[in-house]
Amino acid sequence: MRPYLNAAIKLEPFRLLLSPIFLSSSSTGSPTFPLRNFQFPTETRAPRHVILRRCCCRAMGTSSPEAAVRVQVRDKIELTEIEKKIFDRLLNTLRQFNLQTELRVAGGWVRDKLLGKECYDIDIAIDNMLGSEFVDKVREYLLSTGEEVQGLGIIPRNPEQSKHLETARMRLFDLWIDFVNLRSEDYSEGSRIPTMKFGTAKEDALRRDLTINSLFYNINTCLVEDLTGRGIEDLKTGKIVTPLPAKATFLDDPLRVLRAIRFGARFEFILDEELKAAAACDDVKSALAAKISKERIGTEIDLMISGKHPVKAVTYIADLTLFWVVFGLPPKVEPAMSEGCHKLCIAYLDAAWNLIQLIGHSFFTVEQRRLSLYAALFLPFRNTTYKDEKGKKIPVVNFIFKDSLKQKSSDSETVMKIHRSLEKFLNLVDLLSSNEDTRPAEVDWGLELIDVPFSSKLRVLAGFLLRDIKDFWRVALLISTLIYPINVDSSKDFLEKQYQLDKRIELFKTVEDAITKLGLEKIWDAKPLVGGKEIMSVLQLKSGGPLVREWQQKLLAWQLAHPTGTAEECLDWMKETHAKRVRTV
C-alpha cells in the first residue's frame, strides 16, 4: 500500500497530487490557475495523441480561446422531402381559406440549417393570428383532402416558468410542429414576466436572446430573413451577440445569460465583449439569482454538462463570475471553502472530460458520462457539509443538486454515492493494479469476513463495493483514476509531468479488466444462495432483524469468495459456523 494514499484521498484543495489541466507551479511552489489562457478540447473523438498535444499547448498558454473563427454558412436553406411536404400543407391551408398570413420558421431551425445541420425542432411564427387559430385551419384543410390528422395539442401560457405564449402543436409527417404568433414584449420593473402583444417580424427578431437565434425562414417566399441586420454575419464570424443592448436584454430576462453561455460553448463561438461585461455586472447577477427559477437554471446547466463542450461552458460561467450564483451554497459550510475553489472544480471537470475522451465513449452510457462530469465538478465539495434546520449535517453536494439546480434526487444520490465510494475504490485500484500480494489498507469496509481466505478477500471487497454502486462503478473508477497519485519521474519533461493522462488511461483499463476477470460484471444482479427464511430457520428465529441482516452479509461474502459454490454448501457453512459460535458462547 502506498504510504501517501490516505493523504491523497482527503482531496485538500490546491495540495492534491493531480494530473492538472489548469494547475502549474509558481515560483513559490504554490499552484496557480491561469484559466484565461486555456483553450479547451473541441473534438469529442479526436485521436489520443491529438488530445494530449492540445492539453500540452493549453498548459503552455500557446493557444487562445478568443481566437477569431470563420464559420461555413450556407447561402440558402435546403429543405428535406419531409420539410417540403409540411410547408406545402401549410401554404395550401393559406390558399384554401384565402388567408393573408405570412408563415415563418423561427430560431434554432434556421440557424442549424444554415450551418448544414439537420434540425427537427420546427417553430412556426404567425403574423396575424394565434397559433391555435391557425392549427384549426390546418386541421380543417387536411380533413377536406382526406388526410389523417395525427395529433393536436395546446401548451398554455405559464409565465412563472418562462412560458409567455400559448403554443399550439400539430403532428405532421411524424414531426411535432409548434405554432405561435409573432410578438413584442414589454417588461415591468422587477419582473421577468412581460406583457405580450402582437408584433411585427422585426420586433419579434429584436426581442430574441441572440442574433444567431433571431433569423427567420419565410415559408411564403422561401427566403431567409435577417431582420436584426447582423444575424448571418455573427453566424459566419462565430460571435455570440444580443440583438439589443446586452445589459437591457439580460435584465429583461436574466436566463438569457446562461443561454448565451450555452450556445457559445456549443458552437465554440466567441462571446461579445459588451455581452461579457453585462453578464458579469452586479445588476445582472442579482437579477439572475432573484428572478429566475432554480429549475430553469438547472435545465440550462444540465444542457451544458450534457453537451459536447461542458468544460468550455462552465469556464465561461466562472470567467463571468457567475459560478457561485449558479452553484449556490448554503450560508455556513464546514469546512469553509478555500478561495479559488471553483477553479479546482473546473480543473477536475476538465481532467475527467479528457479522460473520458481518451478512454472512449463506449465505456460509458450517456447517463454515466453526464453524472461522471457532475461528480468531477463537485469533487472538492465531497467532504463539505452544512446543518439543516434540525441541526443535522447534510452534504453540500445534496444542497447544490436539490436547492441550487433543482435536479432529480436520484442524480444527487448517485453522485454522493460515487464520492463516498472513492476511499474504498482507491484502495481497490491500488490492489488490482499491483503485481504484488498487497493487503487491503486500513479502510473501514464495514464487513466481517469469516473464513474468507486472503486470496479471495479482494473479490469479496470488490464485489460488495460494486453491489453498492451498481452500474456506476466505472464512473467511480474513472474519478478514482483521476485522483490516484501517480509517481512523476523528475527527469521527465515539464509537459509530461503535468499530463499523466496515458498512465491514468492504462490504470483505468488495468483495473477495469481485473474486475471483469474476477467475474464481477453485473454482480449486483446475482441472487443470494440462501434466503432470509432459511437463515431464520438455522438461527431458530420467528422474525427477521439485525441478526438476519448480519448473516445475509456473511453469506454474501462466502458466496463472493466461492463463486462456484452451491446453495447447499453455503447453507452447510452457515450451520457449521453458527454451531461453533453457539459452543463458544
Sequence and secondary structure as in RCSB ss.txt:
>XXXX:A:sequence
MRPYLNAAIKLEPFRLLLSPIFLSSSSTGSPTFPLRNFQFPTETRAPRHVILRRCCCRAMGTSSPEAAVRVQVRD
KIELTEIEKKIFDRLLNTLRQFNLQTELRVAGGWVRDKLLGKECYDIDIAIDNMLGSEFVDKVREYLLSTGEEVQ
GLGIIPRNPEQSKHLETARMRLFDLWIDFVNLRSEDYSEGSRIPTMKFGTAKEDALRRDLTINSLFYNINTCLVE
DLTGRGIEDLKTGKIVTPLPAKATFLDDPLRVLRAIRFGARFEFILDEELKAAAACDDVKSALAAKISKERIGTE
IDLMISGKHPVKAVTYIADLTLFWVVFGLPPKVEPAMSEGCHKLCIAYLDAAWNLIQLIGHSFFTVEQRRLSLYA
ALFLPFRNTTYKDEKGKKIPVVNFIFKDSLKQKSSDSETVMKIHRSLEKFLNLVDLLSSNEDTRPAEVDWGLELI
DVPFSSKLRVLAGFLLRDIKDFWRVALLISTLIYPINVDSSKDFLEKQYQLDKRIELFKTVEDAITKLGLEKIWD
AKPLVGGKEIMSVLQLKSGGPLVREWQQKLLAWQLAHPTGTAEECLDWMKETHAKRVRTV
>XXXX:A:secstr
  TTHHHHTT  TT      SS EE TTS EE  GGG      TT  HHHHHHHHHHHHHT S TT        S
S    HHHHHHHHHHHHHHHHTT    EEEETHHHHHHHTT     EEEEESSS HHHHHHHHHHHHHHTT    
 EEEE  BGGGTB S EEEEEETTEEEEEEE EEEEE TT S EEEEE  HHHHHHTSS GGG  EEETTTTEEE
 TTS HHHHHHHTEE  SS HHHHHHH THHHHHHHHHHHHHT EE HHHHHHHHSHHHHHHHHHHS HHHHHHH
HHHHHTSS HHHHHHHHHHTT HHHHS   S  BS   TTHHHHHHHHHHHHHHHHHHH GGGS HHHHHHHHHH
HHTGGGTT EEE TTS EEEHHHHIIIIIS   HHHHHHHHHHHHHHHHHHHHHHHHT SS     S        
S  HHHHHHHHHHHHHHHHGGGHHHHHHHHHHHS     TTS HHHHH  HHHHHHHHHHHHHHHHHTT TTGGG
   SS HHHHHHHHT SS  HHHHHHHHHHHHHHHH TT  HHHHHHHHHHHHHHHHHH 
